Amino acid sequence: MECRPEAPPRTSGIRSDFADSTPYLAKWKPYSPVRAGLCDSCVHQKLIRTGRGSVFSMCLRSKTDERFPKYPRIPVERCPGYERSGK
């Protein structure tokens, strides 16, 4: 029979400075929506949420007109394709 040293006790995976009763992610501020300028009120905007929680503003006009970037730099202050949404 092989003699192995005793394994160290398992930890919860939480850093020691966050080892209080509050879970690690609960210390982060809640999600805040992206501020995309004109895009926020445009019919061509689609918000894309990643699995990691990032949010991107996608311009649907980019699918039919190559002049428009798929993910414009924000905040957008001027846009020739802007159309106000009915929201």
C-alpha positions as CSV (number, residue, x, y, z in Angstrom):
1,M,0.0,0.0,0.0
2,E,1.3,3.4,-1.0
3,C,1.6,6.1,1.6
4,R,0.2,9.5,0.5
5,P,0.2,12.7,2.4
6,E,-3.2,13.9,3.5
7,A,-4.8,16.3,1.0
8,P,-5.3,19.9,2.1
9,P,-8.8,20.8,3.0
10,R,-11.0,22.0,0.1
11,T,-11.9,25.7,0.1
12,S,-14.9,27.3,-1.4
13,G,-12.9,29.0,-4.1
14,I,-13.6,32.5,-2.7
15,R,-10.6,34.7,-2.2
16,S,-9.7,35.2,1.5
17,D,-10.5,38.9,1.4
18,F,-14.0,38.1,0.2
19,A,-14.5,35.1,2.6
20,D,-17.3,36.8,4.6
21,S,-20.9,35.9,4.3
22,T,-21.4,38.0,1.1
23,P,-20.8,36.0,-2.1
24,Y,-18.0,37.5,-4.3
25,L,-20.2,38.6,-7.2
26,A,-22.7,40.2,-4.9
27,K,-20.1,42.8,-4.1
28,W,-20.1,44.1,-7.7
29,K,-22.5,46.9,-8.8
30,P,-25.5,45.7,-10.7
31,Y,-25.6,45.8,-14.5
32,S,-25.9,49.3,-15.9
33,P,-27.3,49.7,-19.5
34,V,-25.0,50.9,-22.3
35,R,-25.3,54.6,-23.2
36,A,-25.0,54.7,-27.0
37,G,-26.1,58.2,-27.8
38,L,-28.5,58.4,-30.9
39,C,-28.5,54.6,-31.1
40,D,-30.5,54.4,-27.9
41,S,-33.6,55.8,-29.7
42,C,-33.0,54.4,-33.2
43,V,-35.0,51.7,-34.8
44,H,-31.8,50.0,-36.2
45,Q,-30.2,49.4,-32.8
46,K,-30.0,45.9,-31.3
47,L,-28.4,45.3,-27.9
48,I,-26.2,42.3,-27.8
49,R,-25.5,40.7,-24.4
50,T,-22.6,38.2,-24.1
51,G,-22.4,35.3,-21.8
52,R,-20.0,37.2,-19.6
53,G,-22.4,40.1,-19.2
54,S,-20.9,42.6,-21.6
55,V,-23.4,44.7,-23.7
56,F,-22.7,45.9,-27.2
57,S,-24.9,48.2,-29.4
58,M,-25.2,46.6,-32.9
59,C,-26.4,48.6,-35.9
60,L,-28.8,46.6,-38.0
61,R,-28.3,49.0,-40.9
62,S,-24.8,47.4,-41.3
63,K,-26.4,44.3,-42.7
64,T,-27.8,46.1,-45.8
65,D,-25.4,49.1,-46.1
66,E,-21.7,48.8,-45.8
67,R,-21.3,52.5,-44.8
68,F,-22.5,51.7,-41.3
69,P,-20.3,49.8,-38.9
70,K,-21.7,46.7,-37.2
71,Y,-20.6,48.0,-33.8
72,P,-20.3,51.8,-34.0
73,R,-18.1,53.7,-31.5
74,I,-20.3,55.1,-28.9
75,P,-21.7,57.5,-28.0
76,V,-23.0,58.2,-31.5
77,E,-23.7,61.9,-31.9
78,R,-24.5,62.1,-35.7
79,C,-25.7,59.4,-38.0
80,P,-27.1,59.7,-41.6
81,G,-29.1,56.5,-41.1
82,Y,-30.8,57.5,-37.8
83,E,-34.5,56.9,-37.6
84,R,-36.3,57.5,-34.3
85,S,-38.0,54.5,-32.9
86,G,-41.6,54.6,-31.7
87,K,-40.6,53.6,-28.1
